[in-house]
Amino acid sequence: MSELSQLIQINKNIEKQNEEIIRLLKVIACEKQEGENSDKSVIDLGELYLEDDASFEAEPKEGEIENLWRVGSLLDNSIDVGEVYFIEGTDIFRLSVKNNETSIDNLTGDGQANIFALEETIANESVKNNKSLEDGTVILSSEHSQNLPETLKICVEQGAKKVYMHLFASSQLVGAPQSLMELIKFDFYKNNEHLVEKLFK
């Protein structure tokens, strides 16, 4: 397949993902309205969207944002040299490289990670450079950015501070609430080598 054909296919995939994001956010907004008196401990990412046109409602007051969505702290802790946090599906994983051995712990369930080549590369580079990632950092490969709204919901709820994602995933953030950008810092990479350079050079 030529590069142009690949680019066209990627663009079509992005359009489909954007439609799905809007659909999911509308569903989330409807669920919130129906459950106004239900448990308030978990706030959906789509809560700041209006049901009809996916535009924004009034933003939370300054100082309220930090407490609005944070309900856990799995991702809001120190990261050791050789450790990488990533999300696959609805599970949070910690990949660790110690003494040339790789281990992967599921912190939220009992499923196994299927795709972790990029995360393992980052962990090995961390050991090689004897430098840990910033606290609260999550690495998302292009494969792990497929269901971005759900993934970012998990990031926000569990206290992530910074998310690295592939440049192609950036279009999925169009229309996201401004308060999401205040909670998490996003950084984009073009390829694996570019990400390694961003993290360790």
C-alpha positions as CSV (number, residue, x, y, z in Angstrom):
1,M,0.0,0.0,0.0
2,S,1.4,3.4,-1.0
3,E,2.1,6.1,1.6
4,L,-0.8,8.2,0.1
5,S,-3.2,5.3,0.4
6,Q,-2.1,4.7,4.0
7,L,-2.6,8.4,4.8
8,I,-6.1,8.3,3.3
9,Q,-7.0,5.2,5.3
10,I,-5.6,6.8,8.5
11,N,-7.7,9.9,7.9
12,K,-10.8,7.7,7.4
13,N,-10.1,6.0,10.7
14,I,-9.7,9.3,12.4
15,E,-13.0,10.5,11.1
16,K,-14.7,7.3,12.4
17,Q,-13.0,7.7,15.8
18,N,-14.2,11.3,16.0
19,E,-17.8,10.3,15.3
20,E,-17.5,7.6,17.9
21,I,-16.1,10.1,20.5
22,I,-19.0,12.5,19.9
23,R,-21.5,9.6,20.2
24,L,-19.9,8.4,23.4
25,L,-19.8,11.8,24.9
26,K,-23.4,12.4,24.2
27,V,-24.3,9.0,25.8
28,I,-22.2,9.9,28.8
29,A,-24.0,13.3,29.1
30,C,-27.4,11.6,28.9
31,E,-26.4,9.1,31.6
32,K,-25.2,11.9,33.8
33,Q,-28.5,13.8,33.5
34,E,-30.5,10.6,34.2
35,G,-28.4,9.8,37.3
36,E,-28.2,13.3,38.8
37,N,-28.9,12.0,42.3
38,S,-26.6,9.0,42.0
39,D,-23.1,8.5,43.4
40,K,-21.0,11.5,42.6
41,S,-17.6,9.9,43.3
42,V,-16.9,9.3,39.6
43,I,-17.3,12.1,37.1
44,D,-17.4,11.3,33.3
45,L,-15.1,13.1,31.0
46,G,-18.1,14.1,28.8
47,E,-19.8,15.8,31.7
48,L,-18.9,19.3,30.5
49,Y,-20.5,18.7,27.1
50,L,-24.0,19.8,26.2
51,E,-26.1,16.9,25.1
52,D,-27.2,18.4,21.7
53,D,-24.1,19.9,20.2
54,A,-21.1,18.7,22.1
55,S,-20.2,22.3,23.0
56,F,-19.1,23.3,26.5
57,E,-21.1,24.1,29.6
58,A,-19.7,26.5,32.2
59,E,-16.3,25.4,33.4
60,P,-15.8,24.5,37.1
61,K,-14.5,27.4,39.3
62,E,-10.8,27.7,39.7
63,G,-9.5,25.4,42.4
64,E,-12.5,23.0,41.9
65,I,-11.0,21.3,38.9
66,E,-8.4,19.2,40.7
67,N,-11.0,17.6,43.0
68,L,-13.7,17.3,40.4
69,W,-12.5,14.2,38.6
70,R,-9.7,12.7,40.7
71,V,-11.0,9.6,42.5
72,G,-7.9,7.4,42.7
73,S,-4.1,7.7,42.7
74,L,-2.7,4.7,40.9
75,L,-1.0,6.9,38.4
76,D,-0.2,9.8,40.7
77,N,2.9,8.4,42.4
78,S,6.6,8.2,41.8
79,I,8.0,6.2,38.9
80,D,11.2,4.3,39.5
81,V,13.9,3.9,36.9
82,G,12.9,1.2,34.5
83,E,9.1,1.6,35.1
84,V,6.4,2.6,32.6
85,Y,2.7,3.0,33.1
86,F,0.3,2.3,30.3
87,I,-3.4,1.6,29.8
88,E,-4.8,-1.2,27.6
89,G,-8.5,-1.5,27.4
90,T,-9.8,-0.5,30.8
91,D,-6.8,-1.9,32.8
92,I,-3.8,0.0,34.1
93,F,-0.4,-1.8,33.7
94,R,3.0,-1.1,35.2
95,L,5.9,-2.5,33.1
96,S,9.2,-2.8,35.0
97,V,12.6,-3.8,33.8
98,K,15.0,-4.9,36.5
99,N,18.2,-6.9,36.1
100,N,17.4,-7.4,32.4
101,E,14.0,-9.0,33.2
102,T,10.7,-7.5,32.2
103,S,7.6,-7.9,34.4
104,I,4.1,-6.5,33.8
105,D,1.7,-5.9,36.7
106,N,-2.0,-5.3,36.1
107,L,-2.9,-2.8,38.8
108,T,-6.7,-2.8,38.2
109,G,-7.7,-6.2,37.1
110,D,-6.5,-9.7,36.2
111,G,-6.2,-9.4,32.4
112,Q,-2.9,-9.6,30.6
113,A,-1.3,-6.9,28.4
114,N,-1.0,-7.8,24.7
115,I,0.8,-4.9,23.3
116,F,3.8,-3.4,25.2
117,A,6.8,-3.2,22.8
118,L,6.9,0.6,23.0
119,E,6.6,0.6,26.7
120,E,9.3,-2.0,27.1
121,T,11.6,0.1,24.9
122,I,11.0,3.1,27.1
123,A,11.7,1.1,30.2
124,N,14.9,-0.2,28.8
125,E,16.0,3.3,27.8
126,S,15.1,4.5,31.4
127,V,17.5,1.8,32.8
128,K,20.2,2.6,30.2
129,N,20.1,6.3,31.0
130,N,19.4,5.7,34.7
131,K,16.6,8.2,34.5
132,S,13.0,7.7,35.5
133,L,10.0,9.2,33.8
134,E,8.2,12.2,35.4
135,D,5.8,11.2,38.2
136,G,2.3,10.6,36.9
137,T,3.4,9.9,33.4
138,V,1.5,7.5,31.1
139,I,2.8,6.3,27.7
140,L,0.2,5.5,25.1
141,S,1.2,3.7,21.9
142,S,-0.8,4.3,18.8
143,E,-2.6,1.0,19.5
144,H,-3.5,2.1,23.0
145,S,-5.0,5.4,21.7
146,Q,-7.8,3.6,19.8
147,N,-10.5,4.3,22.5
148,L,-9.1,7.6,23.7
149,P,-12.1,8.9,25.6
150,E,-12.2,5.9,27.9
151,T,-8.4,5.8,28.3
152,L,-8.3,9.5,29.2
153,K,-11.2,9.0,31.6
154,I,-9.1,6.4,33.4
155,C,-6.0,8.7,33.3
156,V,-8.0,11.5,34.9
157,E,-9.7,9.4,37.5
158,Q,-6.4,7.8,38.6
159,G,-4.3,11.0,38.8
160,A,-2.2,11.0,35.7
161,K,-0.4,14.3,35.1
162,K,1.2,13.8,31.7
163,V,0.3,11.6,28.7
164,Y,2.5,10.9,25.8
165,M,0.5,9.8,22.7
166,H,1.1,9.4,19.0
167,L,0.7,12.5,16.8
168,F,-2.2,10.8,14.9
169,A,-4.2,10.6,18.1
170,S,-4.1,14.4,18.6
171,S,-7.2,14.9,16.4
172,Q,-9.2,12.9,18.9
173,L,-8.7,15.7,21.4
174,V,-10.6,18.2,19.2
175,G,-13.6,19.4,21.3
176,A,-12.3,18.0,24.6
177,P,-13.1,20.1,27.7
178,Q,-10.6,22.8,28.5
179,S,-10.5,21.5,32.1
180,L,-9.2,18.2,30.7
181,M,-6.2,20.1,29.3
182,E,-5.7,21.7,32.8
183,L,-5.7,18.3,34.5
184,I,-3.3,16.5,32.1
185,K,-0.4,17.8,30.0
186,F,-0.3,16.2,26.6
187,D,2.8,15.6,24.6
188,F,2.9,14.1,21.1
189,Y,5.5,12.0,19.3
190,K,5.9,11.1,15.6
191,N,7.5,7.7,16.1
192,N,9.1,5.6,18.7
193,E,12.6,7.1,18.2
194,H,11.1,10.6,18.6
195,L,9.5,9.6,21.9
196,V,12.8,8.2,23.2
197,E,14.4,11.4,22.3
198,K,11.8,13.5,24.0
199,L,12.0,11.5,27.2
200,F,15.8,11.0,27.6
201,K,17.7,13.5,25.5
